[in-house]
Amino acid sequence: MRRLWYQAGDGRIVGDVTTTIRPPSRTAPAPSLGAPGLFTLLLGAALPLVDFFVVNVALPSVGRDLGAGESLLELVVAGYGLAYAVLLVLGGRLGDLFGRRRLFLAGLVAFGATSLLCGTAPGAWSLVGARVAQGAAAALLLPQVLATLHSSTTGARRARALSLYGATTGLAFVSGQVLGGLLVAADVAGLGWRAAFLVNVPVVLLVLPLALRTVPETRAAAPAPLDVRGTVLLALALVSLLLPLTEGRAAHWPLWTWAALAAFPVLAAAFWRTERRTERRGGTPLVPPSLLRLVPLRRGLALVLPLSGGFGGFILVIAVALQQGLELGPVASGAALAPMALAFFAASLAGPRLVARWGTRVVPAGALLQAAGLALLLWPVLRSWPDLSPWTLAPGMTVAGLGQGLQLPVLFRVVLAEVPPERAGVGSGVLVTTQQAALALGVATLGSLFLSLAASGPLDEALATTLLVQLALTLLTALAALRLPRGTG
């Protein structure tokens, strides 16, 4: 027998309990993720991330083949991004409820099936519908990756896993442009743009048996029911923001786009009030406000937003500038981004060692490096346009990639540092939703700025102005990063 004292949150001893000491139970140990399982999860995570960008270089071919105009082609991109962003938090909650490995497998199967539908679409509208379904499948799949990493690793192994996830994210975004260009240019079996979607099917067939053998099952210890009202309100709020921003320019900003943007703050406020009310009454909201009271999560998300938004806008702007301004093909323009991808990967791998020594000061240092890279890109644009080549841009791409690689993986660790394992799905869903929404916002804002300036003036001046705007935002991010907690969990 043993007498145990227990305390209130303020340190006061409020009671004691007598208990019988029994031999340790023979319950199964907490699931542990090995190297094969980590590889499998990262390969699965790369699929929806690559697909966000792989379609960009295929759009001209899609338009010619299916007779689609600019507005409809924008829906091919926006349909995927919207369904993906809107359903990510719900996907994380479903993983908490039913098991993250199970939902990862279900998401893989759905992603493969919808990729097949995209690749065999007979018309533009059927392609849009298949892309929406593909985005929903991606939202089911991706949150399970971060949630599994968070709940089945600890300490240095978790730091390494999250760094590799961050490296995978950066590589996937850049390689999407390269892979799309290669597949369209190769015209594999005469498939043209369809190969950009059909290539997902054999990858899914490879990952499925690996996942069955190597990925451990994890779930919340006390699963909560779904928050239907919160889910609907969050979906409406995100659609009211992202749909007009992604479709507005191509549609010449009709009245509905302004009405939707005006509805966004109202819907966002209604969602937040609903979540607070649900939590106060003892329920489990879709996004618990108490989770957002975690300082590392809140401050980390505030930096993920401009970093991911700038990254998404930069990829679009550079791709258009290289292909239209310098008249490089999709393969050559994608190759110009290769130094950024390689540098991002190298910095991501070095991140855990640097963080162990310097803590989160690595993030503002990375932001300053990124700013230096943008300045190195801006210099030849101002001095040598249009006599530029991928080699001329390589120094700036490399330095910017190093800076981004020192920021994003560390921010993933910061955001999830204090999230309890039973809320890993919710925390991962919130993180990935923020990242995805930021990508869409970056494409809409920086992309619209660049395209508007290019339509009314020289393209090199439009590119220089856009790079200056991103440079200023990056410097502000460096200042904001100084407020991050020193530890990363």
C-alpha positions in Angstrom: 0.0 0.0 0.0 1.2 3.5 -0.7 -0.3 6.9 0.2 0.0 9.5 -2.5 -0.5 13.3 -2.2 -1.8 15.2 -5.1 -1.9 19.0 -5.8 -4.0 21.6 -7.4 -2.7 23.6 -10.3 -1.5 26.4 -8.0 0.6 24.1 -5.9 -1.7 23.6 -2.9 -2.0 20.1 -1.6 -5.7 19.3 -1.8 -6.0 15.7 -0.8 -4.5 12.3 -0.8 -5.4 8.8 -2.0 -4.4 5.4 -0.9 -3.6 2.9 -3.6 -2.3 -0.6 -3.9 1.0 -1.0 -5.8 0.6 -3.7 -8.4 3.2 -5.2 -10.8 3.6 -3.4 -14.0 0.9 -4.2 -16.5 1.7 -6.0 -19.7 0.0 -3.5 -22.0 1.6 -2.9 -25.3 4.3 -0.1 -25.4 3.6 3.1 -27.2 3.9 2.7 -31.0 7.3 3.6 -32.3 8.1 4.7 -35.9 11.1 3.1 -37.5 13.1 4.3 -40.5 11.0 2.3 -43.1 7.8 3.7 -41.7 9.2 7.3 -41.8 10.2 6.8 -45.4 6.8 5.5 -46.3 5.0 8.4 -44.6 7.2 11.0 -46.3 6.7 9.4 -49.7 2.9 9.5 -49.1 3.1 13.1 -47.9 5.0 14.1 -51.1 2.1 13.0 -53.3 -0.5 15.8 -52.4 2.3 18.4 -52.0 3.8 17.7 -55.5 0.3 17.7 -57.0 -0.4 21.3 -55.8 2.2 22.5 -58.3 2.6 19.8 -60.8 -0.5 20.9 -62.7 0.8 24.5 -63.2 3.0 23.7 -66.2 0.4 21.3 -67.7 -2.4 24.0 -67.8 -1.6 25.3 -71.3 -1.8 21.7 -72.7 -5.0 21.1 -70.7 -6.6 24.2 -72.2 -5.7 23.2 -75.8 -6.8 19.6 -75.4 -10.1 20.3 -73.6 -10.9 23.7 -75.0 -10.9 25.4 -71.6 -10.5 29.1 -71.0 -8.5 30.9 -68.4 -11.2 31.0 -65.8 -12.0 27.3 -66.1 -8.3 26.4 -65.9 -8.1 28.5 -62.7 -10.8 26.2 -61.3 -8.6 23.2 -62.1 -6.1 24.6 -59.7 -8.5 26.3 -57.2 -10.8 23.3 -56.9 -7.9 21.1 -55.6 -6.5 23.8 -53.3 -9.9 24.7 -51.8 -11.0 21.2 -51.0 -7.6 20.5 -49.6 -7.5 23.5 -47.4 -11.1 23.3 -46.2 -11.0 19.7 -45.1 -7.5 19.4 -43.6 -8.6 20.0 -40.0 -11.5 17.6 -40.4 -9.0 15.0 -41.8 -6.8 15.4 -38.7 -9.8 15.0 -36.4 -10.9 11.8 -38.3 -7.5 10.4 -37.7 -7.7 11.0 -34.0 -11.1 9.2 -34.0 -10.6 6.2 -36.2 -6.8 5.7 -36.3 -4.2 7.7 -38.2 -2.7 4.7 -40.1 -6.2 3.6 -41.2 -7.0 7.1 -42.5 -3.6 7.3 -44.1 -4.3 4.1 -46.0 -7.8 5.3 -46.9 -6.4 8.7 -48.1 -3.9 6.9 -50.3 -6.5 4.7 -52.0 -8.7 7.7 -52.5 -5.8 9.8 -53.9 -4.9 7.1 -56.3 -8.5 6.7 -57.5 -9.1 10.4 -58.0 -5.7 10.8 -59.8 -6.9 8.1 -62.2 -10.1 10.1 -62.7 -8.1 13.3 -63.4 -5.9 11.5 -65.9 -8.9 10.1 -67.8 -11.2 13.1 -67.6 -13.1 13.5 -70.9 -13.8 17.2 -70.5 -12.8 20.3 -68.5 -15.7 20.3 -66.0 -15.1 16.6 -65.3 -11.5 17.4 -64.6 -12.5 20.2 -62.2 -14.8 17.7 -60.3 -12.0 15.1 -60.2 -9.6 17.7 -58.9 -12.0 18.7 -56.1 -12.3 15.0 -55.1 -8.5 14.7 -55.3 -8.1 17.6 -53.0 -10.5 16.0 -50.5 -8.4 12.8 -50.6 -5.3 14.8 -50.0 -6.9 16.4 -46.9 -7.6 12.9 -45.6 -4.1 11.7 -46.2 -1.7 14.5 -45.2 -2.7 15.4 -41.6 -2.1 11.7 -40.6 1.6 12.1 -41.6 2.5 14.9 -39.1 0.2 13.4 -36.4 1.9 10.0 -36.7 5.3 11.6 -36.6 4.3 13.6 -33.5 2.7 10.7 -31.6 5.2 7.9 -32.4 8.5 9.7 -32.0 10.2 11.7 -29.2 13.3 13.8 -28.5 16.0 13.7 -31.2 14.1 11.2 -33.3 11.1 13.5 -33.5 13.4 16.5 -34.4 15.0 14.5 -37.2 11.6 13.2 -38.5 10.1 16.7 -38.5 13.3 18.1 -40.3 12.9 15.4 -42.9 9.2 16.3 -43.3 10.1 19.9 -43.8 12.7 18.9 -46.4 10.1 16.8 -48.1 7.7 19.8 -48.2 10.2 22.1 -49.8 11.4 19.5 -52.3 7.9 18.6 -53.2 6.9 22.2 -54.0 9.9 22.8 -56.2 10.0 19.3 -57.8 6.3 19.6 -58.8 7.3 22.3 -61.3 10.2 20.2 -62.6 8.2 16.9 -62.7 5.3 18.5 -64.5 7.6 20.0 -67.1 9.4 16.7 -67.7 6.2 14.7 -68.0 4.5 17.1 -70.4 7.6 17.5 -72.5 8.2 13.7 -72.7 4.6 13.0 -73.8 4.8 9.5 -72.3 2.8 7.1 -74.5 1.2 10.0 -76.1 -0.6 10.9 -72.8 0.6 14.6 -72.7 -0.7 16.4 -69.6 -2.6 13.3 -68.4 0.7 11.7 -67.4 1.1 14.4 -64.7 -1.9 12.8 -62.9 -1.6 9.2 -63.9 2.0 9.0 -62.5 0.4 9.1 -59.0 -1.3 5.7 -59.5 1.9 3.5 -59.5 3.3 5.5 -56.6 0.2 4.8 -54.5 0.5 1.1 -55.4 4.1 1.2 -54.1 3.3 3.0 -50.9 0.2 1.0 -49.9 1.9 -2.3 -49.1 4.8 -0.5 -47.4 2.4 1.4 -45.2 0.6 -1.8 -44.2 3.9 -3.3 -42.9 5.8 -0.3 -41.5 3.4 2.4 -40.2 2.2 2.0 -36.6 -1.4 2.7 -35.7 -2.0 5.6 -33.4 -5.1 7.4 -32.3 -6.4 9.7 -29.5 -6.9 8.0 -26.2 -10.4 9.4 -25.7 -11.8 10.2 -29.1 -14.3 13.0 -29.3 -17.3 13.3 -31.6 -17.1 15.5 -34.7 -18.0 19.2 -34.4 -20.4 19.4 -37.3 -21.3 23.1 -36.8 -17.7 24.2 -36.5 -16.7 22.1 -39.5 -19.3 23.8 -41.7 -18.5 27.3 -40.5 -14.7 26.8 -41.0 -15.4 25.5 -44.5 -17.6 28.4 -45.4 -15.0 30.9 -44.0 -12.1 29.4 -45.9 -14.1 29.2 -49.2 -15.3 32.8 -48.8 -11.6 33.9 -48.6 -9.7 31.6 -50.9 -12.2 31.2 -53.8 -12.5 34.9 -54.7 -8.8 35.4 -54.3 -7.9 32.5 -56.6 -10.7 33.1 -59.1 -11.1 36.9 -59.0 -8.3 38.0 -61.4 -9.3 35.5 -64.1 -13.0 36.4 -63.7 -12.2 40.2 -63.7 -13.4 40.6 -60.1 -17.2 40.3 -60.5 -19.6 41.3 -57.7 -19.7 37.8 -56.1 -16.0 38.0 -55.3 -16.3 41.1 -53.3 -19.4 39.8 -51.5 -17.6 36.6 -50.6 -14.6 38.6 -49.2 -16.9 40.8 -47.2 -18.5 37.6 -45.7 -15.2 36.2 -44.6 -14.7 38.2 -41.4 -18.4 37.5 -40.4 -18.0 33.8 -41.0 -14.6 33.7 -39.2 -16.0 35.5 -36.2 -19.0 33.1 -36.1 -16.7 30.1 -36.3 -14.6 31.4 -33.4 -17.6 32.1 -31.2 -19.0 28.7 -31.9 -15.7 27.0 -30.9 -15.4 29.0 -27.7 -19.0 28.2 -26.7 -18.6 24.5 -27.5 -15.4 24.3 -25.3 -16.9 26.3 -22.4 -19.8 23.8 -22.4 -17.5 20.8 -22.1 -17.6 19.8 -25.7 -14.7 19.2 -28.1 -14.6 21.8 -30.9 -13.0 21.2 -34.3 -10.2 23.8 -33.4 -10.1 24.0 -29.6 -9.4 27.7 -28.6 -7.4 26.3 -25.7 -5.0 24.8 -28.2 -4.4 28.2 -29.7 -3.4 29.5 -26.3 -0.2 27.5 -26.5 2.4 30.2 -27.1 4.7 28.1 -29.4 1.8 27.1 -31.5 0.4 30.6 -31.9 3.7 32.3 -32.6 4.9 29.5 -34.9 1.7 29.7 -37.0 2.1 33.5 -37.3 5.4 32.8 -39.0 4.3 29.8 -41.1 1.7 32.1 -42.8 4.1 34.7 -44.4 6.9 32.1 -45.0 4.6 29.7 -46.9 2.7 32.5 -48.6 5.9 34.0 -49.9 7.1 30.6 -51.0 3.9 29.9 -53.0 3.9 33.3 -54.6 7.6 33.1 -55.4 7.3 29.7 -57.2 4.5 31.1 -59.4 6.1 34.4 -60.2 9.5 32.9 -61.1 7.9 30.2 -63.3 5.9 32.8 -65.2 8.9 35.2 -65.5 11.2 32.5 -66.8 8.8 31.0 -69.3 7.2 34.2 -70.6 10.0 36.7 -70.0 13.1 34.6 -70.8 11.2 32.2 -73.0 12.6 29.1 -71.3 10.7 25.9 -71.6 9.0 24.2 -68.6 11.9 21.9 -68.1 14.6 24.6 -68.2 12.5 26.9 -65.9 12.1 24.0 -63.5 15.8 23.3 -63.6 16.4 26.9 -62.5 14.7 26.1 -59.2 16.9 23.0 -58.6 19.6 24.9 -56.6 16.8 26.1 -54.3 15.5 22.6 -53.8 18.9 21.1 -53.1 19.9 23.9 -50.7 16.5 23.6 -48.9 17.1 19.9 -48.4 20.6 20.4 -47.1 19.6 23.1 -44.6 16.7 21.0 -43.4 19.0 18.1 -42.6 21.4 20.4 -40.8 18.6 22.0 -38.8 18.5 19.7 -35.8 22.2 20.1 -35.0 21.9 23.9 -35.4 18.8 24.1 -33.2 20.5 21.9 -30.5 23.1 24.6 -30.2 21.3 27.9 -31.0 17.7 27.1 -30.4 15.0 28.9 -32.4 17.5 31.7 -33.2 18.0 29.6 -36.2 14.7 30.9 -37.6 15.5 34.6 -37.8 19.0 33.7 -39.1 17.3 31.7 -41.8 15.0 34.6 -42.6 18.0 36.9 -43.0 19.6 34.3 -45.3 16.4 34.2 -47.4 16.4 38.0 -47.6 20.0 37.9 -48.9 19.0 35.3 -51.5 16.2 37.5 -52.7 18.6 40.4 -53.0 21.0 38.3 -55.0 18.1 37.4 -57.4 17.0 41.1 -57.6 20.5 42.3 -58.6 20.7 40.5 -62.0 17.1 41.2 -62.7 17.8 44.9 -62.4 21.2 44.9 -64.1 21.1 42.2 -66.8 17.5 41.5 -67.9 16.9 39.7 -70.3 20.4 38.3 -70.5 19.8 35.8 -67.7 20.2 32.1 -67.4 19.6 29.5 -64.7 23.3 29.8 -63.9 23.0 33.5 -63.4 20.1 32.9 -60.9 21.8 30.0 -59.1 23.6 32.0 -56.4 20.4 33.7 -55.3 18.3 30.5 -55.5 20.8 28.6 -53.4 21.0 31.2 -50.6 17.2 31.7 -50.6 16.8 27.9 -50.4 19.2 27.7 -47.5 17.3 30.4 -45.6 13.9 28.7 -46.2 15.3 25.3 -45.2 16.4 26.7 -41.8 13.0 28.1 -41.1 10.2 25.8 -42.1 11.2 22.5 -40.4 12.1 24.4 -37.2 8.7 26.1 -37.3 7.0 22.7 -37.6 8.7 21.7 -34.4 7.8 24.9 -32.6 4.1 24.7 -33.6 3.8 21.1 -32.4 6.1 21.3 -29.3 3.5 21.6 -26.6 0.6 19.8 -28.4 -0.3 16.7 -26.4 -0.3 13.4 -28.4 -4.0 12.9 -28.0 -4.5 16.2 -30.0 -1.8 15.5 -32.6 -4.4 15.2 -35.4 -6.0 18.5 -34.5 -2.6 20.3 -34.1 -1.3 18.8 -37.4 -4.6 19.7 -39.2 -4.3 23.3 -38.0 -0.7 23.5 -39.0 -1.2 22.1 -42.5 -4.4 24.2 -43.1 -2.4 27.3 -42.2 0.4 26.3 -44.6 -2.1 25.4 -47.4 -4.2 28.6 -47.0 -0.9 30.6 -47.0 0.2 29.0 -50.2 -3.1 30.0 -51.9 -2.9 33.5 -50.4 0.7 33.9 -51.7 -0.3 32.8 -55.2 -3.3 35.1 -55.1 -1.6 38.2 -53.7 2.0 38.2 -54.9 0.9 36.4 -58.1 -1.8 39.0 -58.8 0.6 41.9 -58.0 3.1 40.5 -60.5 0.6 39.7 -63.3 -1.1 43.1 -62.9 2.2 45.0 -63.2 3.3 42.8 -66.1 0.1 43.5 -68.0 0.7 47.3 -67.8 4.5 47.6 -68.0 7.8 45.7 -68.6 8.0 42.3 -67.1 11.4 42.8 -65.5 10.1 45.8 -63.5 7.1 43.7 -62.4 9.4 40.9 -61.2 11.7 43.4 -59.5 8.8 45.0 -57.6 7.4 41.7 -56.5 10.8 40.6 -55.3 11.2 43.8 -53.3 7.8 43.3 -51.7 8.8 39.8 -50.7 12.2 41.0 -49.4 10.5 43.5 -47.1 8.1 40.8 -45.8 11.0 38.5 -45.2 12.9 41.1 -43.1 9.7 41.7 -41.0 9.5 37.9 -40.5 13.1 37.9 -39.2 12.1 40.5 -36.6 8.9 38.6 -35.6 10.9 35.4 -35.3 12.9 36.9 -32.4 9.8 36.4 -30.2 9.8 32.6 -30.6 10.3 30.5 -27.5 14.0 29.4 -27.3 13.2 25.7 -26.9 11.5 23.6 -29.6 10.3 20.5 -27.7 
